[in-house]
Amino acid sequence: METRLKKSIINLYGLPSFGFQLFVNMEVFYFAAFLTDFAKLPMALVGTVLMITSIFDILWVPTAGVLLEKSNMKWGKYRSWLLVGPPFAALFFILQFSKIGSPTTNAIIITIGFVVSHLIWNIFYAGHVALNSSMTTVREERIAMSTNRGMFNSLGAIAFSLIGMPMILALGKGNPAMGYTLTVVITGAVMIACYYALFFMTKDYAFHGTSVQSGKTEEKMSIGEMLKQIVVNPPLIGLMLGELGRYLGRFVIFGLAFYYFKYVVNNLAIIAVFMTGLNVVTFVGALIANPLAKKFGERNTYILSLSLFIIGLLAVWALPMNYVSFMIVMFIAYLGYGMPDALGVSMYSSTVDYGEWKTGKNARGFIMSLISFPIKTAILVRSVVITAVLAGAGYVANMKATPELISSVKNGLTLVPAVIMLVGLLFIILLYKITPQSLVKMQSEIAARKA
């Protein structure tokens, strides 16, 4: 009989995500700046480093899933990576923010640090989210853990926005580059502690959802069989495409926010309030997603939430607004981003069950690793979208605000993301058909086969 999860595990399942956000936001916000202004690499080298690392960042997502699926260490197939992965990822991430040797040598060290750290953290990141479905088949517990993870994600992002740069400046007195390195050391230590806390808490659930314990024979899935799990799984395809649209829309908004506040509302100073406010709204969205999803279902909650976001963006596009009304509407609309963000793990977990129901084989580690694929792809594509928006208006740094620039930036921040997310939403509607009732039916049939 399956052991029900302790409340402490459900409530603290998302704790590693707090540490991870505190850790990884160093790269999100400051990696390019570190390369140019602190490591002082020539621009040609900076471009090479960014290109190589971006390619590996995408390739490592399915690679990490394959490695996770084929691993089976003695502390549990997925749980083991919470223990093994974080220290090595932190060690190599330190190299990514180090200033060592000549520019060429430093570029090589930084690239190695990026490539190795990202491969490792993709594995333990997937191992963490895979625990959502491996520890329990109870839908309500999965939703609670998924939304809990969303809240800890937001708290980590908020914490970094408050302490990140002050910590870098305080630790870098007399040696600015060292400020970045030491900040990575400290945030890495916090990240490791968060993962270790969940590792020790989940001892009794280490082998839930896996066929065997380490040391016994296990039938390994081939890479071809793992890839087949995508092809035969329409809900997974729909979810990935929907998430690609949602993340791409968000990244375009973030990338054009600077230009919107500078040229459209003519108040650049308020952008910090806007960005912090969005993180707070994401936390609130995660908080209310749990009861809504349990009552209306994850799919319906996702569709209604993203529809709210799209409507809000279209309202900002269509109506004249100052920066106050703009932020009020955007904060309300952004609830429509925060709620789906909190439901992603639970919805991916359901596609694992669908894949096992369809094929008779469980590829949990591989499928759950794909949760990062839309994010990595959206990061790559956003640059093309943002460049097209600015180039279309003939943008030049510090130019005067022309009607063409104002119109282009406004369209880019509102209409373009709305259209992108609408396309993604259609994929969810058409392909992700899993409901609470169909999930229970699939799980029952899977259990009957095993019995």
C-alpha positions as CSV (number, residue, x, y, z in Angstrom):
1,M,0.0,0.0,0.0
2,E,1.3,3.4,-0.9
3,T,2.6,5.6,2.0
4,R,0.8,9.0,2.0
5,L,3.1,11.9,2.1
6,K,3.9,13.8,5.3
7,K,2.6,17.4,5.4
8,S,6.2,18.6,6.0
9,I,7.3,17.1,2.6
10,I,4.3,18.6,0.8
11,N,4.9,22.0,2.4
12,L,8.7,22.0,1.8
13,Y,8.9,20.2,-1.5
14,G,9.6,23.5,-3.2
15,L,12.4,24.5,-0.9
16,P,15.1,23.4,-3.4
17,S,13.5,25.8,-5.9
18,F,14.2,28.7,-3.5
19,G,17.9,27.9,-3.4
20,F,18.0,27.2,-7.1
21,Q,16.5,30.6,-8.0
22,L,18.8,32.4,-5.6
23,F,21.7,30.5,-7.3
24,V,20.8,30.7,-11.0
25,N,19.7,34.3,-11.1
26,M,23.3,35.3,-11.0
27,E,23.5,34.0,-14.5
28,V,20.1,35.3,-15.6
29,F,20.9,38.9,-14.7
30,Y,24.7,39.3,-14.6
31,F,26.5,36.7,-16.8
32,A,26.9,38.9,-19.8
33,A,27.8,41.9,-17.6
34,F,30.5,39.8,-15.9
35,L,32.0,38.7,-19.2
36,T,32.3,42.3,-20.5
37,D,32.9,44.5,-17.5
38,F,34.6,42.3,-14.9
39,A,36.3,39.4,-16.7
40,K,37.0,42.0,-19.3
41,L,36.9,39.7,-22.3
42,P,37.1,41.1,-25.8
43,M,33.6,41.4,-27.5
44,A,34.6,38.7,-30.0
45,L,35.3,36.3,-27.2
46,V,32.1,37.3,-25.4
47,G,30.1,36.5,-28.5
48,T,31.8,33.1,-28.8
49,V,31.3,32.2,-25.2
50,L,27.6,33.2,-25.3
51,M,27.0,31.2,-28.6
52,I,28.7,28.0,-27.4
53,T,27.0,28.1,-24.0
54,S,23.6,28.7,-25.5
55,I,23.9,25.7,-27.8
56,F,25.0,23.4,-24.9
57,D,22.2,24.9,-22.7
58,I,19.6,23.5,-25.1
59,L,21.4,20.2,-25.9
60,W,21.8,19.4,-22.2
61,V,18.0,19.2,-21.5
62,P,17.2,15.9,-23.3
63,T,20.7,14.7,-22.5
64,A,20.1,15.2,-18.8
65,G,16.8,13.3,-19.1
66,V,18.5,10.3,-20.7
67,L,21.2,10.3,-18.0
68,L,18.7,10.6,-15.2
69,E,16.5,7.8,-16.7
70,K,19.5,5.5,-17.0
71,S,20.9,6.2,-13.5
72,N,19.9,4.3,-10.4
73,M,22.0,5.2,-7.4
74,K,21.5,3.6,-4.0
75,W,19.6,6.5,-2.5
76,G,16.7,6.3,-5.0
77,K,16.6,6.8,-8.7
78,Y,15.6,10.5,-8.6
79,R,16.2,11.4,-4.9
80,S,19.9,10.5,-5.2
81,W,20.6,13.5,-7.5
82,L,19.5,15.9,-4.7
83,L,22.5,14.6,-2.8
84,V,25.1,14.1,-5.5
85,G,24.4,16.9,-8.0
86,P,24.3,20.3,-6.2
87,P,27.9,20.4,-4.8
88,F,29.4,19.6,-8.2
89,A,27.1,22.1,-10.0
90,A,28.1,24.8,-7.5
91,L,31.8,24.0,-7.9
92,F,31.7,24.4,-11.7
93,F,29.4,27.4,-11.5
94,I,32.1,29.2,-9.5
95,L,34.4,28.7,-12.5
96,Q,31.8,30.4,-14.6
97,F,32.1,33.6,-12.6
98,S,35.9,33.5,-12.1
99,K,38.7,35.7,-13.5
100,I,41.7,33.5,-14.1
101,G,44.6,33.9,-16.5
102,S,44.6,35.5,-19.9
103,P,41.4,36.4,-21.7
104,T,41.5,33.3,-23.9
105,T,42.3,31.0,-20.9
106,N,39.6,32.7,-18.8
107,A,37.1,32.3,-21.6
108,I,37.8,28.6,-21.8
109,I,37.5,28.2,-18.0
110,I,34.2,30.1,-18.0
111,T,32.8,28.0,-20.9
112,I,33.8,24.7,-19.1
113,G,32.3,26.0,-15.9
114,F,29.0,26.8,-17.8
115,V,28.9,23.5,-19.8
116,V,29.6,21.2,-16.9
117,S,27.5,23.0,-14.3
118,H,24.5,23.1,-16.6
119,L,24.6,19.5,-17.4
120,I,24.7,18.5,-13.8
121,W,22.1,20.9,-12.6
122,N,19.7,19.9,-15.4
123,I,19.9,16.3,-14.0
124,F,19.2,17.1,-10.4
125,Y,16.7,19.8,-11.4
126,A,14.8,17.1,-13.3
127,G,15.3,14.6,-10.4
128,H,13.6,17.1,-8.1
129,V,10.6,17.7,-10.3
130,A,10.3,13.9,-11.0
131,L,9.8,13.3,-7.2
132,N,6.4,15.1,-7.7
133,S,5.0,12.1,-9.5
134,S,7.2,9.3,-8.2
135,M,6.4,9.9,-4.5
136,T,2.6,9.9,-5.0
137,T,-0.1,9.2,-7.4
138,V,-2.6,11.3,-5.5
139,R,-3.5,14.2,-7.7
140,E,-4.2,16.6,-4.8
141,E,-0.8,16.0,-3.3
142,R,0.9,16.5,-6.7
143,I,-1.0,19.8,-7.2
144,A,-0.1,21.0,-3.7
145,M,3.6,20.2,-4.2
146,S,3.6,21.8,-7.7
147,T,2.1,25.1,-6.5
148,N,4.3,25.0,-3.4
149,R,7.3,24.8,-5.8
150,G,5.9,27.8,-7.7
151,M,5.8,29.9,-4.4
152,F,9.3,29.0,-3.5
153,N,10.5,29.8,-7.0
154,S,9.0,33.3,-6.6
155,L,10.4,33.8,-3.2
156,G,13.9,32.9,-4.5
157,A,13.6,35.4,-7.3
158,I,12.4,38.1,-4.9
159,A,15.2,37.4,-2.5
160,F,17.8,37.6,-5.2
161,S,16.4,40.9,-6.5
162,L,16.8,42.3,-2.9
163,I,20.2,41.0,-1.9
164,G,22.0,40.0,-5.2
165,M,23.6,43.3,-6.2
166,P,24.2,44.6,-2.6
167,M,26.0,41.3,-1.9
168,I,28.1,41.5,-5.0
169,L,29.1,45.1,-4.2
170,A,29.9,44.4,-0.6
171,L,32.0,41.4,-1.3
172,G,33.8,43.0,-4.3
173,K,35.3,46.0,-2.6
174,G,38.8,46.5,-4.1
175,N,38.2,43.5,-6.5
176,P,34.8,43.8,-8.3
177,A,35.2,40.4,-10.1
178,M,35.8,38.7,-6.8
179,G,32.4,40.0,-5.6
180,Y,30.7,37.9,-8.3
181,T,32.7,34.8,-7.4
182,L,32.1,35.0,-3.7
183,T,28.4,35.7,-4.2
184,V,28.2,32.5,-6.3
185,V,30.0,30.6,-3.5
186,I,27.4,31.9,-0.9
187,T,24.3,31.4,-3.0
188,G,25.7,27.9,-4.0
189,A,26.0,27.0,-0.4
190,V,22.4,28.0,0.3
191,M,21.2,26.0,-2.8
192,I,23.1,22.9,-1.6
193,A,21.5,23.2,1.9
194,C,18.0,23.5,0.4
195,Y,18.4,20.4,-1.7
196,Y,19.9,18.4,1.1
197,A,17.0,19.4,3.4
198,L,14.5,17.7,1.0
199,F,16.9,14.8,0.5
200,F,16.9,13.9,4.1
201,M,13.2,14.5,4.5
202,T,12.3,12.1,1.7
203,K,14.2,9.0,2.9
204,D,11.0,7.0,3.4
205,Y,9.9,7.7,-0.2
206,A,13.2,7.1,-2.0
207,F,11.9,4.3,-4.1
208,H,8.3,5.3,-4.7
209,G,7.4,5.2,-8.4
210,T,10.5,3.2,-9.4
211,S,10.4,-0.5,-10.2
212,V,13.4,-1.5,-8.1
213,Q,16.0,-0.4,-5.6
214,S,19.6,0.0,-6.5
215,G,21.5,-3.2,-6.7
216,K,18.7,-5.1,-8.5
217,T,18.3,-5.7,-12.2
218,E,16.3,-3.0,-14.0
219,E,15.2,-3.0,-17.6
220,K,16.7,0.1,-19.1
221,M,14.9,2.1,-21.7
222,S,16.7,2.8,-24.9
223,I,17.1,6.4,-26.2
224,G,14.8,5.6,-29.0
225,E,12.1,4.4,-26.6
226,M,12.5,7.6,-24.6
227,L,12.1,9.8,-27.7
228,K,9.1,7.7,-28.7
229,Q,7.5,8.9,-25.4
230,I,7.2,12.4,-26.9
231,V,5.8,11.2,-30.3
232,V,3.0,9.2,-28.8
233,N,2.1,11.7,-26.1
234,P,0.0,14.5,-27.5
235,P,-0.6,16.1,-24.0
236,L,3.2,16.3,-23.6
237,I,3.6,17.9,-27.0
238,G,0.8,20.4,-26.3
239,L,2.1,21.3,-22.9
240,M,5.6,21.9,-24.2
241,L,4.4,24.1,-27.0
242,G,2.0,25.9,-24.7
243,E,4.8,26.5,-22.2
244,L,7.1,27.7,-25.0
245,G,4.6,30.3,-25.9
246,R,4.1,31.4,-22.3
247,Y,7.8,31.7,-21.6
248,L,8.6,33.3,-24.9
249,G,5.9,35.9,-24.2
250,R,7.3,36.6,-20.7
251,F,10.9,36.9,-21.9
252,V,9.9,39.3,-24.6
253,I,8.1,41.5,-22.1
254,F,11.1,41.4,-19.7
255,G,13.5,42.2,-22.6
256,L,11.4,45.2,-23.8
257,A,10.4,46.6,-20.4
258,F,13.5,48.9,-20.4
259,Y,12.5,50.5,-23.7
260,Y,8.8,50.7,-22.7
261,F,9.5,52.7,-19.5
262,K,12.2,54.8,-21.2
263,Y,10.4,55.7,-24.4
264,V,6.6,55.0,-24.0
265,V,5.9,56.1,-20.4
266,N,9.1,58.2,-20.0
267,N,9.8,57.0,-16.5
268,L,12.8,54.6,-16.4
269,A,13.3,54.8,-12.7
270,I,10.1,52.9,-12.0
271,I,11.2,49.8,-13.8
272,A,12.6,48.3,-10.6
273,V,9.2,48.5,-8.9
274,F,7.6,46.9,-12.0
275,M,10.0,43.9,-12.0
276,T,9.8,43.3,-8.3
277,G,6.0,43.6,-8.5
278,L,5.8,40.9,-11.2
279,N,7.8,38.5,-8.9
280,V,5.4,39.2,-6.0
281,V,2.4,38.7,-8.3
282,T,3.9,35.3,-9.4
283,F,4.0,34.3,-5.8
284,V,0.4,35.3,-5.3
285,G,-0.6,33.4,-8.5
286,A,1.1,30.2,-7.1
287,L,-0.7,30.7,-3.8
288,I,-4.2,30.7,-5.4
289,A,-3.5,28.2,-8.1
290,N,-3.7,25.3,-5.6
291,P,-7.3,25.6,-4.6
292,L,-8.4,26.6,-8.1
293,A,-6.7,23.6,-9.7
294,K,-8.1,21.2,-7.2
295,K,-11.6,22.5,-7.8
296,F,-11.6,23.1,-11.6
297,G,-8.7,20.9,-12.8
298,E,-5.2,21.8,-13.8
299,R,-6.1,22.1,-17.5
300,N,-9.0,24.4,-17.0
301,T,-7.1,26.6,-14.5
302,Y,-4.2,26.9,-17.0
303,I,-6.5,27.9,-19.9
304,L,-8.4,30.5,-17.9
305,S,-5.3,31.9,-16.3
306,L,-3.4,32.4,-19.5
307,S,-6.5,33.8,-21.1
308,L,-6.5,36.5,-18.4
309,F,-2.9,37.3,-19.2
310,I,-3.6,37.6,-22.9
311,I,-6.6,39.9,-22.3
312,G,-4.6,42.1,-20.0
313,L,-1.9,42.5,-22.6
314,L,-4.4,43.4,-25.3
315,A,-6.0,46.0,-22.9
316,V,-2.6,47.7,-22.4
317,W,-2.1,47.6,-26.2
318,A,-5.5,49.0,-27.1
319,L,-5.9,51.7,-24.3
320,P,-3.9,54.8,-23.5
321,M,-2.2,54.5,-20.1
322,N,0.3,56.2,-17.9
323,Y,2.8,54.1,-16.0
324,V,0.5,53.8,-12.9
325,S,-2.4,52.4,-14.8
326,F,0.0,50.3,-17.0
327,M,1.5,48.6,-13.9
328,I,-1.9,48.0,-12.2
329,V,-3.3,46.3,-15.3
330,M,-0.1,44.3,-15.8
331,F,0.0,43.2,-12.2
332,I,-3.6,41.9,-12.4
333,A,-2.9,40.2,-15.8
334,Y,0.3,38.7,-14.6
335,L,-1.6,36.5,-12.2
336,G,-2.4,34.7,-15.5
337,Y,1.3,33.9,-15.8
338,G,1.9,33.0,-12.2
339,M,-0.9,30.3,-11.9
340,P,0.2,28.2,-14.9
341,D,3.8,28.6,-13.7
342,A,2.8,26.9,-10.4
343,L,0.9,24.0,-12.2
344,G,3.6,23.0,-14.7
345,V,5.2,20.2,-12.6
346,S,1.8,18.6,-11.8
347,M,0.8,18.8,-15.5
348,Y,4.0,17.2,-16.6
349,S,3.6,14.5,-14.0
350,S,0.2,13.7,-15.6
351,T,1.9,13.3,-19.0
352,V,4.2,10.8,-17.4
353,D,1.2,8.7,-16.5
354,Y,-0.3,9.2,-20.0
355,G,3.0,7.9,-21.5
356,E,3.0,4.8,-19.3
357,W,-0.6,4.2,-20.0
358,K,0.0,4.5,-23.8
359,T,3.2,2.5,-24.0
360,G,3.4,0.4,-20.9
361,K,6.8,2.0,-20.0
362,N,7.5,4.8,-17.6
363,A,10.0,7.4,-18.7
364,R,9.4,9.8,-15.7
365,G,13.0,11.1,-15.5
366,F,13.2,11.8,-19.2
367,I,9.8,13.5,-19.5
368,M,10.2,15.6,-16.4
369,S,13.6,16.8,-17.7
370,L,11.7,18.3,-20.7
371,I,10.2,20.9,-18.3
372,S,13.3,23.0,-19.0
373,F,13.2,22.7,-22.8
374,P,10.6,25.4,-23.5
375,I,12.5,27.8,-21.2
376,K,15.8,27.2,-23.0
377,T,14.2,27.5,-26.4
378,A,12.3,30.6,-25.5
379,I,15.6,32.3,-24.2
380,L,17.1,31.6,-27.6
381,V,14.2,32.8,-29.7
382,R,13.5,35.9,-27.6
383,S,16.6,37.6,-29.0
384,V,15.3,37.3,-32.5
385,V,11.9,38.7,-31.6
386,I,13.3,41.6,-29.6
387,T,15.9,42.5,-32.3
388,A,13.1,42.4,-34.9
389,V,11.0,44.8,-32.9
390,L,13.8,47.3,-32.3
391,A,15.2,47.0,-35.9
392,G,11.7,47.6,-37.3
393,A,11.6,51.0,-35.6
394,G,15.1,51.9,-36.7
395,Y,16.3,51.9,-33.0
396,V,19.6,53.5,-32.1
397,A,20.9,53.8,-28.6
398,N,19.6,56.9,-26.8
399,M,17.6,58.1,-29.8
400,K,14.7,60.5,-29.3
401,A,11.3,58.9,-28.9
402,T,9.7,58.9,-32.3
403,P,6.1,57.8,-33.0
404,E,7.4,54.8,-34.9
405,L,9.6,53.7,-31.9
406,I,6.8,54.2,-29.4
407,S,4.4,52.2,-31.5
408,S,6.9,49.4,-32.2
409,V,7.9,49.1,-28.5
410,K,4.3,49.1,-27.3
411,N,3.3,46.5,-29.9
412,G,6.4,44.4,-28.9
413,L,5.6,44.5,-25.2
414,T,1.9,43.8,-25.5
415,L,0.5,42.6,-28.9
416,V,3.4,40.4,-29.9
417,P,3.5,38.4,-26.6
418,A,-0.3,38.2,-26.6
419,V,-0.2,36.6,-30.1
420,I,2.6,34.3,-29.1
421,M,0.8,33.1,-26.0
422,L,-2.5,32.7,-27.8
423,V,-0.8,30.3,-30.2
424,G,0.6,28.4,-27.3
425,L,-2.8,28.4,-25.6
426,L,-4.4,26.8,-28.7
427,F,-1.9,23.9,-28.4
428,I,-2.9,23.3,-24.8
429,I,-6.6,23.4,-25.7
430,L,-6.2,21.1,-28.7
431,L,-3.6,18.6,-27.4
432,Y,-3.6,18.6,-23.6
433,K,-6.9,16.7,-22.9
434,I,-6.0,15.1,-19.5
435,T,-8.7,15.8,-16.9
436,P,-8.9,14.7,-13.3
437,Q,-11.3,11.9,-14.3
438,S,-9.1,10.6,-17.2
439,L,-6.0,10.7,-15.0
440,V,-7.7,8.5,-12.4
441,K,-8.8,6.1,-15.1
442,M,-5.3,5.9,-16.6
443,Q,-3.7,5.3,-13.1
444,S,-6.2,2.6,-12.4
445,E,-5.4,0.8,-15.6
446,I,-1.7,1.1,-15.0
447,A,-2.0,-0.3,-11.5
448,A,-4.1,-3.2,-12.9
449,R,-1.5,-4.1,-15.5
450,K,1.2,-4.2,-12.8
451,A,-0.9,-6.3,-10.5
